[in-house]
Amino acid sequence: MKFILPIIFSILGFFIVNMFFDIHQSLLISMIILLVFYWSNEALPLGVVSLIPVIFFPLLGILDIKAVTANYSNPIIFLFLGGFMLSIAVEKISLHQIIANKLISIFPKTTRGVIFALAITSAVLSSILSNTTTALLLMPIAIFLTDEDKLKLRFVLAIAYGASIGGIVTPIGTPPNLILLGFLEENNLPNLTFALWMLKTIPLATIMLVIVSYILSLGVSNIKIMIEDKKLELDKNQKRLKNILVILMIALFMNSFIKIPDALILLGFGLLMFVPKIGFLEWEDTKNIPYEIIFLFGAGFSIAKAFSSTHLDSEISTLLLSLTSLAPFILLLVVAMIVTFTTEITSNTALISIALPIIYAMGEHSNINIDLLLMVATICASYAFMLPIATPPNAIAFSSGVVKIKDMAKYGFLFNLIAITLTSFIGYFFW
């Protein structure tokens, strides 16, 4: 039934929306319903679902084959590919363990200190590794730090929420960020360099981390924990990779003035990982690259392109034009709220792929800066804290067995409201 139900809903969706939209727009919506259901229920592998547009978009006349496949080689994909190579190198030589240990050792060995340490460590790692990888690497630490179930819950949530918060800090931190960059490039909008992106997001992420960590630490500060100090020193390979990563960050910041495509820099440093006596990878290590995520990017870009080519974005934005009469700050809040709570029930990557063309069309009919509207929507797509399906870190936290949906929903609803308000406020007044 997990395989059949999405097809049934897709067909039903087509006949319903065909009363309001033309044939190609209706076919696109029905395909999106199919993809979102399959992405959510895992009836098919993620990579398989993400390749469905290559076959069905041309067959249904939504996009021709060249237009579809071009999206699977978007420059942003190669940026993320380079990031994956660097992430695999970091994991291969266990540099992430050193980083985690160093960061945790900075904080007091109290319950509140550990919660702050876990959240901040998760956020820092998630800004350079994928938030999925970060959550998987740190979750065992949270579970084995204490035998108290109440503490395990807070520790696990600190890592999951920290990973989502940290994912917004850099363009490569989470897929929606890259989709936004691709969308900006596709529509000839001002692009965001690494430095400018981080300048915008670090204050927001910092405030969110402090608030989330503090709230998670309430009511458990009297529980004692024992943490062993482990002094881990960098070996020769780890020192070399640390230096390479430092050079990479300097290069990315300098590129704010040079204006070389960031994809070239990230892919170049990723390929450097295979150079003898410099890098750490062999071709066999590329088996660990999550190619399904790359295909997911391609599907997301294809959906965005199809929205534009079928003019579905304009049609939906016309239906939402009543919102554009709102005051700019209220409009920003409404968009942030719609994106945040919608992404609780679907993939944030799929959602932002669908939402960006619509929001772009809305922005053209409002008095608010389009770049600001798109940026706030993208950030809020990662700030969904209520349900396991919302983000990979949430799902990993739930799979640990120490988190119940009611607990995640209770904390997540509060953090959603805080994130919506804070992101909109900082975006409107400082971005």
Number of C-alpha atoms within 10 A of each C-alpha: 7 12 13 9 13 21 19 14 14 21 16 14 19 21 14 13 16 17 10 11 16 13 18 20 23 22 24 24 22 24 25 19 21 21 22 19 22 22 21 15 15 12 15 14 12 19 17 13 21 25 18 15 25 21 13 18 22 15 12 15 14 25 24 16 16 10 17 24 19 12 23 22 15 19 18 28 24 21 22 25 23 22 25 24 24 27 21 21 23 19 14 14 15 14 19 20 15 15 15 20 16 17 16 20 17 11 15 12 18 16 21 24 19 24 29 27 27 30 28 27 24 30 31 23 25 28 23 22 28 24 32 21 18 26 30 17 17 21 23 12 16 21 19 11 16 17 10 13 12 14 24 22 22 24 31 30 33 30 35 31 32 32 36 33 35 31 33 31 28 24 27 26 27 28 27 28 25 22 26 25 19 20 22 18 16 13 10 9 12 10 15 18 22 20 18 13 17 19 14 19 22 16 13 21 24 15 14 22 21 13 15 24 27 14 16 19 19 12 11 13 13 10 13 11 15 10 11 8 10 10 10 11 10 14 10 9 16 20 13 16 20 15 12 18 16 12 13 16 14 12 16 21 16 15 17 16 10 10 10 13 15 21 19 15 19 24 20 16 20 25 16 18 21 17 12 10 9 13 19 22 21 12 7 7 14 13 8 11 15 12 15 16 18 22 22 23 28 26 27 25 28 25 27 25 23 24 26 15 15 19 18 22 24 19 17 17 22 16 10 15 17 10 18 20 13 14 12 17 15 14 20 25 20 17 21 29 20 15 24 28 21 16 25 23 18 19 22 27 25 26 22 29 25 22 22 23 26 24 21 21 21 25 21 13 15 17 14 18 13 17 17 16 24 24 22 23 29 28 29 26 31 30 32 31 31 26 23 22 21 24 28 21 28 27 16 22 25 21 12 17 12 18 21 15 12 11 15 19 16 13 16 23 16 14 21 22 18 16 28 26 16 17 24 29 17 15 19 18 8 8 14
